[in-house]
Amino acid sequence: MSLIKKLIQLNLILITIVSPLLSSYVDANSSQKSDAELREERLGLYLKAEAITLIPWYYIAAVDQYERNIQQVRKDIPKSTGLSSIYFSSSFWHGELNPAEEDSSLDSIRFFNGHGQDGDGDGNASVRNDEDILYTMAHYLESYGQTEDDFKIALWDYYRNDKAVNQVLAIAQTYQHFRSIDLTKKAFPLPLFHDYTYRSTWGDRRGWGGRRIHEGTDIFASYGVPVRSTAYGVIEVMGWNKYGGWRVGIRDIHNNYHYYAHLSGFNKEVKEGMVVEPGVVLGYVGSSGYGKPGTSGKFPPHLHYGVYKFNGRTEWAYDPYPSLRAWERYERKQKKRG
């Protein structure tokens, strides 16, 4: 074999090896999109599913966001690699007795009473296809009806968990209210021009009402300083608690429950069940709590701010101090920019 032929064969081998690597590199870089671009693409898919099924897009988006939230904190659920984060078990998608776990044949899936649907019109129902996934969820919701009560029943039958139903509803209500899923703004709970002080008090001991740890951060300020919402969400609780006094609880779009306690009173324009955005005044700094309704003055005025994460099974408190510092820094930078 001549030297030229050997060189040609060697070049062909190198091309065969390198081309897929270059292709993968290009694909990976071309697929790198900003979070805002990804949200825009998701919204397009939600609107398409709504057009086909007449299920409101914000219901579909809420289920998708809920699933995305729990995947971030659970190890027993596979993390999505596509635009949609809805996870379907093989038995739900392919059918309980279907031996083929990667089956995408509509006829086969229907034969085994699976729920997988074809959302992009290619004749297949792939559990890895974003349009098929979202259309399958929309189709499932559609089978129950199109009212909010129908939506609640469908969610209960799917998740079998009251807190999961309430969380998805809160996300849906928030998306519907703002007509958007691009809700990323945050706010520090007190206006920065007021005097206040705080440090990390997570895990400190508390004695009143029994031995327990401090599940939050105390922000000390004068009576009457406005207390603001830090996130987008629905006011789930508003009233008296023997530990927290006059308090407000907000459930946001990331499976977080925000707890504002020891208030001196509420903003009269804010009511339980309302959808709020970051910066909305909820109430005012006080020293209420540790007793029957109206008890006040057992400690210096401050805001107790706590955050609880729901993972689809349980809800637990986590330290809000790092988030508070980040929101405070962000607001100061925005203020300097004018």
C-alpha positions as CSV (number, residue, x, y, z in Angstrom):
1,M,0.0,0.0,0.0
2,S,1.4,3.4,-1.0
3,L,2.3,6.1,1.5
4,I,-0.4,8.3,0.1
5,K,-3.1,5.7,0.5
6,K,-2.1,5.1,4.1
7,L,-2.2,8.9,4.8
8,I,-5.7,9.0,3.3
9,Q,-6.9,6.1,5.4
10,L,-5.4,7.7,8.5
11,N,-7.2,11.0,7.8
12,L,-10.5,9.2,7.3
13,I,-10.0,7.4,10.7
14,L,-9.2,10.8,12.4
15,I,-12.3,12.4,10.8
16,T,-14.5,9.5,12.0
17,I,-13.2,9.9,15.6
18,V,-13.0,13.7,15.8
19,S,-16.2,14.7,13.9
20,P,-18.7,13.5,16.5
21,L,-16.6,15.2,19.2
22,L,-16.7,18.5,17.3
23,S,-20.4,18.1,16.6
24,S,-21.1,17.4,20.3
25,Y,-19.0,20.5,21.2
26,V,-20.9,22.7,18.8
27,D,-24.3,21.3,19.9
28,A,-23.4,21.8,23.6
29,N,-22.4,25.4,23.0
30,S,-25.4,26.2,20.8
31,S,-27.7,24.8,23.5
32,Q,-26.4,27.0,26.2
33,K,-29.2,29.5,26.7
34,S,-30.0,32.0,29.4
35,D,-32.6,31.2,32.0
36,A,-34.8,33.9,30.5
37,E,-34.6,32.2,27.1
38,L,-35.4,28.9,28.6
39,R,-38.5,30.3,30.3
40,E,-39.6,31.9,27.1
41,E,-39.3,28.5,25.3
42,R,-41.2,26.8,28.1
43,L,-44.0,29.3,27.9
44,G,-44.3,28.6,24.2
45,L,-44.8,24.9,24.9
46,Y,-47.3,25.6,27.7
47,L,-49.3,27.8,25.3
48,K,-49.2,25.1,22.6
49,A,-50.6,22.5,25.1
50,E,-53.3,24.9,26.1
51,A,-54.3,25.5,22.5
52,I,-54.7,21.7,22.0
53,T,-56.5,20.8,25.2
54,L,-58.0,24.1,26.4
55,I,-56.4,23.6,29.8
56,P,-55.1,27.0,31.0
57,W,-51.4,27.3,30.4
58,Y,-50.7,28.4,34.0
59,Y,-52.0,25.0,35.3
60,I,-49.6,23.1,33.0
61,A,-46.8,25.5,33.9
62,A,-47.5,25.2,37.7
63,V,-47.2,21.4,37.6
64,D,-44.0,21.6,35.6
65,Q,-42.5,24.2,38.0
66,Y,-43.6,22.1,41.0
67,E,-41.8,19.1,39.6
68,R,-38.7,21.1,38.9
69,N,-38.7,22.3,42.5
70,I,-38.8,18.9,44.0
71,Q,-36.2,17.5,41.7
72,Q,-33.7,20.0,43.0
73,V,-34.0,18.6,46.6
74,R,-34.8,15.0,46.0
75,K,-32.4,12.2,45.1
76,D,-35.1,9.5,44.4
77,I,-36.5,11.4,41.3
78,P,-34.4,11.6,38.1
79,K,-33.5,15.2,37.2
80,S,-34.8,16.4,33.9
81,T,-32.5,17.2,31.1
82,G,-35.1,18.9,28.8
83,L,-37.2,22.0,29.0
84,S,-40.0,20.2,30.9
85,S,-39.3,18.8,34.3
86,I,-42.5,16.7,34.7
87,Y,-41.5,13.1,35.7
88,F,-43.8,10.2,34.8
89,S,-43.2,6.7,36.2
90,S,-42.9,4.0,33.6
91,S,-46.1,2.4,34.8
92,F,-48.0,5.6,34.3
93,W,-46.6,6.4,30.9
94,H,-46.2,3.0,29.3
95,G,-48.8,1.0,31.2
96,E,-48.7,-1.1,34.4
97,L,-47.9,-4.5,32.6
98,N,-46.0,-3.1,29.6
99,P,-42.7,-5.0,29.5
100,A,-41.0,-2.4,27.3
101,E,-40.0,0.5,29.5
102,E,-38.8,2.6,26.6
103,D,-42.0,1.9,24.5
104,S,-43.1,4.9,22.4
105,S,-45.7,3.2,20.3
106,L,-49.1,4.7,20.8
107,D,-50.8,1.5,20.0
108,S,-48.8,-0.5,22.5
109,I,-49.1,2.2,25.2
110,R,-52.9,2.2,24.7
111,F,-53.0,-1.6,24.8
112,F,-51.4,-1.6,28.2
113,N,-53.6,1.3,29.4
114,G,-50.7,3.8,29.6
115,H,-51.2,7.5,29.6
116,G,-48.4,8.6,27.3
117,Q,-49.5,10.9,24.4
118,D,-48.1,12.3,21.2
119,G,-47.8,16.0,21.6
120,D,-45.7,16.9,18.5
121,G,-47.6,14.9,15.9
122,D,-44.7,12.5,15.0
123,G,-46.8,9.4,15.8
124,N,-44.8,8.5,18.9
125,A,-45.3,9.1,22.6
126,S,-41.8,9.5,24.0
127,V,-41.3,10.1,27.7
128,R,-38.1,12.1,26.7
129,N,-39.9,14.5,24.4
130,D,-40.9,17.8,26.0
131,E,-44.0,18.3,23.8
132,D,-45.2,14.8,24.5
133,I,-44.6,15.2,28.2
134,L,-46.5,18.5,28.5
135,Y,-49.3,17.3,26.3
136,T,-49.6,14.1,28.3
137,M,-50.0,16.1,31.6
138,A,-52.5,18.5,29.9
139,H,-54.5,15.6,28.5
140,Y,-54.6,14.0,32.0
141,L,-55.9,17.3,33.5
142,E,-58.4,17.7,30.7
143,S,-59.9,14.3,31.5
144,Y,-61.1,15.8,34.8
145,G,-62.6,19.0,33.4
146,Q,-61.4,22.6,33.1
147,T,-62.5,24.3,36.3
148,E,-60.3,25.0,39.3
149,D,-62.2,22.4,41.3
150,D,-61.5,19.9,38.5
151,F,-57.9,20.8,38.6
152,K,-57.7,20.3,42.4
153,I,-59.3,16.8,42.1
154,A,-56.9,15.9,39.2
155,L,-53.9,17.0,41.3
156,W,-55.1,15.1,44.4
157,D,-55.6,11.9,42.4
158,Y,-52.1,12.3,40.9
159,Y,-50.1,13.3,44.0
160,R,-52.2,12.0,46.8
161,N,-50.9,14.8,49.0
162,D,-52.8,17.9,50.2
163,K,-49.7,20.0,50.6
164,A,-48.6,19.2,47.1
165,V,-52.0,20.3,45.8
166,N,-51.9,23.6,47.7
167,Q,-48.3,24.2,46.4
168,V,-49.2,23.6,42.8
169,L,-52.3,25.8,43.2
170,A,-50.2,28.6,44.7
171,I,-47.8,28.5,41.7
172,A,-50.8,28.5,39.2
173,Q,-52.5,31.4,40.9
174,T,-49.2,33.4,40.9
175,Y,-48.6,32.7,37.2
176,Q,-52.2,33.5,36.3
177,H,-52.1,36.8,38.3
178,F,-48.9,38.1,36.6
179,R,-49.5,36.4,33.3
180,S,-45.9,35.4,33.2
181,I,-43.5,32.7,34.4
182,D,-40.5,35.2,34.3
183,L,-40.8,36.1,38.0
184,T,-37.3,36.4,39.4
185,K,-37.2,39.6,41.4
186,K,-36.5,39.4,45.2
187,A,-36.6,42.0,48.0
188,F,-35.1,42.4,51.4
189,P,-37.9,42.2,54.0
190,L,-37.3,45.7,55.4
191,P,-36.7,49.0,53.4
192,L,-33.0,49.6,53.4
193,F,-33.3,53.3,54.4
194,H,-34.6,52.2,57.9
195,D,-32.2,51.4,60.7
196,Y,-32.0,47.6,61.4
197,T,-29.6,45.0,62.4
198,Y,-29.4,41.2,62.1
199,R,-27.0,38.3,62.3
200,S,-27.2,34.6,61.8
201,T,-29.4,33.2,64.6
202,W,-30.3,29.9,63.0
203,G,-30.3,27.0,65.4
204,D,-30.1,29.1,68.6
205,R,-32.1,27.7,71.5
206,R,-35.6,28.9,72.3
207,G,-37.2,28.1,75.7
208,W,-40.7,29.6,75.6
209,G,-43.3,26.9,74.8
210,G,-40.7,24.1,75.3
211,R,-37.2,23.5,74.2
212,R,-36.7,24.1,70.5
213,I,-34.3,25.7,68.0
214,H,-34.6,29.0,66.3
215,E,-35.8,28.4,62.8
216,G,-35.0,31.7,61.1
217,T,-33.3,35.0,61.4
218,D,-34.3,37.9,63.7
219,I,-34.0,41.4,62.1
220,F,-34.2,44.0,64.9
221,A,-35.8,47.4,64.0
222,S,-38.1,50.0,65.5
223,Y,-41.8,49.5,66.0
224,G,-43.8,50.2,62.9
225,V,-41.0,49.7,60.3
226,P,-42.7,48.2,57.2
227,V,-42.3,44.5,56.6
228,R,-42.2,43.5,52.9
229,S,-42.7,40.4,50.9
230,T,-39.5,38.9,49.7
231,A,-40.9,36.8,46.9
232,Y,-43.8,36.3,44.5
233,G,-46.5,34.1,46.0
234,V,-49.9,33.6,47.7
235,I,-50.6,34.7,51.2
236,E,-51.6,31.4,52.8
237,V,-51.9,32.4,56.4
238,M,-52.5,35.7,58.1
239,G,-53.5,36.0,61.8
240,W,-52.4,35.1,65.3
241,N,-50.0,32.4,66.5
242,K,-49.1,32.0,70.1
243,Y,-45.4,31.7,69.3
244,G,-45.2,34.1,66.4
245,G,-47.9,36.6,67.4
246,W,-49.3,38.5,64.4
247,R,-47.8,36.7,61.5
248,V,-48.0,36.2,57.7
249,G,-47.2,33.1,55.7
250,I,-46.6,33.2,52.0
251,R,-46.1,30.2,49.6
252,D,-44.0,31.1,46.7
253,I,-43.4,29.5,43.2
254,H,-40.3,27.6,44.4
255,N,-41.9,25.4,47.0
256,N,-40.9,27.8,49.8
257,Y,-43.1,29.0,52.6
258,H,-42.0,32.4,53.9
259,Y,-42.9,33.1,57.6
260,Y,-43.0,36.7,58.9
261,A,-43.6,36.9,62.7
262,H,-44.0,39.2,65.7
263,L,-45.7,41.9,63.7
264,S,-47.4,44.9,65.4
265,G,-50.1,44.8,62.8
266,F,-51.0,44.2,59.2
267,N,-51.3,46.3,56.1
268,K,-55.1,46.7,55.8
269,E,-54.9,46.4,52.0
270,V,-53.4,42.9,52.2
271,K,-55.7,39.9,52.7
272,E,-55.3,36.2,53.1
273,G,-55.4,34.5,49.6
274,M,-54.0,37.5,47.8
275,V,-51.2,37.1,45.3
276,V,-48.2,39.4,46.1
277,E,-44.9,40.4,44.6
278,P,-41.6,41.3,46.2
279,G,-41.7,44.6,48.0
280,V,-45.4,44.6,48.9
281,V,-45.9,45.8,52.5
282,L,-47.4,43.0,54.6
283,G,-47.3,44.5,58.0
284,Y,-45.1,46.3,60.5
285,V,-42.3,45.4,62.9
286,G,-43.5,44.6,66.5
287,S,-43.0,42.4,69.5
288,S,-46.2,40.3,69.5
289,G,-46.4,36.7,70.5
290,Y,-45.5,34.2,73.3
291,G,-49.1,34.2,74.7
292,K,-52.7,34.7,74.0
293,P,-53.9,37.0,71.2
294,G,-52.7,40.5,71.7
295,T,-49.7,39.6,73.9
296,S,-46.8,42.0,73.2
297,G,-43.7,43.4,74.7
298,K,-42.0,40.2,75.9
299,F,-38.9,40.9,73.8
300,P,-37.5,43.8,71.8
301,P,-39.2,44.7,68.5
302,H,-38.0,42.6,65.6
303,L,-39.1,40.7,62.5
304,H,-38.6,36.9,62.7
305,Y,-38.1,35.7,59.2
306,G,-38.2,32.0,58.4
307,V,-38.3,29.9,55.3
308,Y,-39.5,26.3,54.9
309,K,-38.9,24.1,51.9
310,F,-41.5,21.5,50.7
311,N,-40.0,18.5,48.8
312,G,-43.2,16.8,47.9
313,R,-43.2,14.7,51.1
314,T,-42.2,16.8,54.0
315,E,-41.5,20.5,54.8
316,W,-38.5,21.6,56.7
317,A,-36.9,24.9,57.8
318,Y,-33.6,26.1,56.4
319,D,-31.3,29.0,57.2
320,P,-32.5,32.2,55.4
321,Y,-29.5,34.3,56.4
322,P,-27.5,33.7,53.2
323,S,-30.5,34.7,51.1
324,L,-31.1,37.8,53.2
325,R,-27.5,39.0,52.8
326,A,-27.7,38.4,49.0
327,W,-31.0,40.3,48.6
328,E,-29.7,43.2,50.7
329,R,-26.5,43.4,48.6
330,Y,-28.5,43.3,45.4
331,E,-30.9,46.1,46.5
332,R,-28.0,48.3,47.6
333,K,-26.3,47.8,44.2
334,Q,-29.5,48.7,42.4
335,K,-30.0,51.8,44.5
336,K,-26.5,53.0,43.7
337,R,-27.1,52.5,40.0
338,G,-30.2,54.7,40.4
